[in-house]
Amino acid sequence: MMKVLRVTLPMVWKTMPFTCLAYLLLALAHGASWGIVAPVNQILYDALADLAFAGAGATLRYVYLGAAGVALVMVIQQVLNGVHNYIGSNLYNRKADGAVFKPALHKKFGRLPAQAFEDKEVLDNIEKAGEGCWQTPYLLMTFNDFIFFYGTYYVVMGIYLWSMRPLLLVALALIFVPVALSQIVEAKLWDKLEKESAPIRRRFEHYEGALISREKSKETRLFGVFHFFRRLYMDTLALLQQKEWSVQRKIAAITLGLNIVKAAGWVGIMALLFTSLTGGYITVGAFAAVYASIGMLFGALEEAFTRIKRDVSGILGKARNVIYVLEMDENLPMSTHAPDFAKGIIAENLTFSYPKADKVAVDGVSLHIKQGETIALVGENGSGKTTLVKLLMGLYKPETGSVSIGGCDTADTQESALFSQTSAIFQGYIQYVFTLAENVYISDYAAGGEMTHGTKFTRSEKGMALQLSDTRYANEDAVNRTVIEKLTAAGVDVTDTATFPQGLETVLSRDFGGVELSGGQWQRIAMARGMYRKHNFVVLDEPTAAIDPLEETRIYKQFSEYSHDKTAILVTHRLGSARIADRILVMENGKIIESGTHDALYAAKGKYTEMWDTQAERY
């Protein structure tokens, strides 16, 4: 708990100091307004008692003053309550979520090494941190209120009770001890539940997606496995409920004990009040004021610990996940020197394994790619092609060995410098919910919307897409011409108004008033995006799986011309496409087992020949 507060409170105060200060001061004032209710009530009750015993006239004005004081305190209390809640729920919580924790997590994700996202435990922690991101502010608000609101209230009441009879305060304080201990136990139970539930919840969400997701549910129904996934969904739901029910039963037992302690405390305080009144320690007005405040005291105590049970016990585990992710090891390289591709790419003795994998993905690979050389990687699924590409690009860092890109060691070079001259088209491309043009030139966006070629575009919402502002810029037409050129080279006809009714400004999402494209059309756009980005090094990793062979051949020829004098790596299962490469590398079990041109490899009668003949039989 203390570590969570030590890390998160400074983050919030640094980002939104005025909101935090306002919330703190309001909590103090609000708590004090609760605390002075009893003393003000005593003034009224004592005046009424004097009036009842002394008769009308002498003390009537004190009754009016007491009543006015009670009314004033109640009005102030209601005003402070409204403002306090508004600042908390509408400013503190929302701003802390959107301006503090989410940006901090997003920045952290950008700094984590890419291979970290291949680890299931990391993904579990990220999923849990995402939930904790919006729940952590509630935890901080609860801590703030517990110390400054409830704390102020009980300090004022404590001073009041101590001034009448110290034993009253001692009895009240004794009630807090078992209640506080029970909350600590509950917090540990909820924390344990959160750790056990996160991986189960991820499976639950996966099964749910197979049932109701627009894309996944089609295949689920086609293969007739809807009931199979529904059974998995229900079984996982039952497991989650079972774990939560187990915790709830233990908490119910603790709550029962807590209620018994509160009942005993109530009886004890009432007995003390009667003995204090009959013993002459307190006045009739004080007795009435304290008696009237006992319900408020216990109500505040119950509310405080209910919030602790709800927020601290239920949220502390998620808040710890936020801290865990923020403190994950980044191993950030220091060098900002951009690579010089005139020196090529040199890999020496590369070894890499995925987390908890039972075999090595890349095993002792050494390779030298010259400037302007095009390399094709071929091999069966699982042979290590994509992993080797990610190592050569610097996305992954090798466990042993090194990769030098243009003279820069990838382990020592920051990604911003390493990727500044790199482009890639992956099979798992992203379908951005932007316009057609923005899907191509998106790599031009830098921090603040400043584009690498000097044009500054503003962002205005149209659906969920980023749109060019109405203001014309000097080189906007030049950008659009370049976009059209790359789209045309990738086989996209921008003039096809049936597909792109608004041309370059067509939003590529039916969900937001735009159009829906086929997989092949999206792959062509991804290809255009990769060709648009300025680069000296380009990677194509199975980018044409949804494109027919004839169109694929045309695109690869276009790519070959476009990547002339640029270093390129092509990963493909279609060996015919690999012939555009200067050199073909054959991989098997994480090793490069053959290297050469198509003619040389085919003549060698090895693995490449076997793969070529097998594919040739299909045509």
Summary of the structure (lengths in Angstrom):
residues: 619
radius of gyration: 34.5
end to end distance: 65.8
largest distance: 122.6
contacts: 1949
relative contact order: 0.08
helix: 65%
strand: 11%
